[in-house]
Amino acid sequence: MAVTTFIQAIVDGTAEEMRRDESIFLFGEDVGVHGGVWGETRGLFHEFGSDRVIDTPISENLIAGLGVGSAMMGMRPIAMIQFADFISLAMDQITQHMAKMRYRSGGGWSCPVLIRTNSGGGVQAGLYHSQENTAWFCHTPGLKVVYPSTAYDAKGLLKAALRQEDPVILFEHKALYRSVKDDIPENDYIVPIGPAAIRREGEDVTLVVWGNMVRSALEASEMMEKEGVSVEVIDFRTLVPIDKETLINSLKKTGRVVIAHEENRTGGFGGELAAILAEEAFDYLDAPIHRVCAPDVPPIPFSIPMEKFHMPNAEKIAKVIRKTVEY
């Protein structure tokens, strides 16, 4: 076991998979000699060379299209989108081609592309480098969407994504890159795409989160424990496919659910989880389902006080938990 940061776990997992499978190659903006804007590909160019670690022009559409074409020709591409804010420039390739390839070909073609991108606020990066837009892709059949909160899961989910046949988008919250560390085993492992993780057992309310919100959720849970409220924290590390079983079983135990995420409230993925619970487990609800989200305004502010006002945090989550428990 070795204590490893989130970002190093991602780099290590990528290198291990590239050594294992020569069909895996990586490409994107500044991923080569520079090693990525965050250091998220550091060292890969020097080990694998310019044939397998490729600097591209500043064109997200090109990057995603290269992923589609190379995957159809038998390669295992890792397409790096430098910031999730700019992934909209690749939407046609991702949603119309990558996601639909298996369906449109009647199962004759697969498209095993791994898209890595970083997202999320809390690092004073302003409106074009802090956005959360996972719901765009959770809405698109044919894509798998993962969003780890730990270094262990980041490496394991990346490895799992590179060993299956469907396109996967791996969201990496930039605030986690160097602030989160785990004991990573030296032996090979994967984290299966699909199952959620229960990070804390509880009896009074279920708190559903993913990505950087897991840290805020655990902090809020500690606050509520001092007030005599037992919170179960579910890390929804795979957004699609949805782990309905873990979600519903937790509701059956607690009777109350709070969902927290950084995306805007309207159209956010939390609304889909709330709908599942209302449709499939309504009889177990003892209180309305509540959400803690970013407000429905376009940008994440650059100003530190305004960014903190904009984003969910432990105090905001705890406030909504109290409201839910007191209902």
Phi, psi and omega in degrees: 000143178221135177288123189224139176287163178305310185292324179289327177297321177295314180297315181297317179298319178297314180297317180297319180290324178292327175290324182288323189226112183288351178278351178276127172220163190230141181205153181162186183281122175066023183275347186277251183303321182290332177081020179090151182295333178253002187082020187280357172230018187301130177092343184289321180298319184289333178275318190254347174082174187285349176282336184241351174230104196242124171282129181252166168297169177281082183206097180296326178296319176297316183299313180293321179295322175298323177298314180298308184297316182290325177295321179293339179265011173100002178274170177239082187279144168249109182262117184265117172259114194302319174223138179299336178303329185259008180290342178299333178292346180248013188298321181299313180296321184285309188274329183266337184241299182304309185289333187260358189299315181295318182292312186292338180260008181061033181084003182284333180236142169247166183220072187281069177265136169255117173262121173256133176208151178253151187210178171095157182259194179094005181236017178053048181258358175080182193289335182260009178220026184219004191284154170248124180222035182298327185298331177306321188266334172295337180277354188253104177301141181105345177257146167253141185232123180235149185212083185288156177244350182236157177296321179300312181291324180301313179292315183292321178289322176300313180297318179297320181298325183278358181244015178231181196253005183245156177292138181231136171252121179257109176272130180240114181285122187297334179289345180270342192311310184243359182265345182247133179226147178221160167282115182254125179293151179284333180282162181291141176204161170230159168250116185301140175283123180138295186290136170283172179235133175272110184274341180205129177281143179205169185238338191260329182204142176263130178244117185254125184212173173202166179061220183293340180294342179298320179297316178296323180295317180293324176295316178296323179296322176296319178298317182288329177300323178293341178261007177084018180249126182264119185249130173263125183254120177254122175269106183275065188295336169250114179280319176224125003290149185279130177273081180295324185299310180296319181298309184289320179298324178293318177299319179301328180281317189261329180081355183219146182222134169237136180240130182232133175205162184280341181293165173303154183294308184288122180081000178292160184295335177300328178295325177293319178296320178298320179295320178300314181294320180293324183277325190249350182214031186301322185295344181266355182279126175258357181202159175300150174284130180244150179240145172240113190219173169288152180290162180278067174232153188297307190259161163268121186296150176282324180303132182300311179298321180288325176297317178296322177296323184288320191270147170297153176208181185299319181296318179294320178295315180300320179300317180287327175299316178301316179300319182291317182291327182278353184301000000 
